[in-house]
Amino acid sequence: MSKKNDLGRRKRQHEFDVQREKQEKLKREQKLQAKKSKMKVDSKDKKKKKKGMNFQVGKKKLKTKMTALTKAKAAQAMEVDK
């Protein structure tokens, strides 16, 4: 009987192939899982920078309520200038 047709040999070879395929599948799944978890961690850790927010162009208008005392002082200062 030839080695190729030996039943025990074919059975062992088949089991070996099945085991190897399982290991390869497990490795692929672990790599994919690691890649997904890495992407999740990176996206949370890094904060996006706001571009163009460093410099202010122009002035902001402030709305302030003047008290009676400050209105009187302002009126008095205007009279001195005239």
Residue pairs with C-beta under 8 A, 6 or more apart in sequence:
3 9
66 74
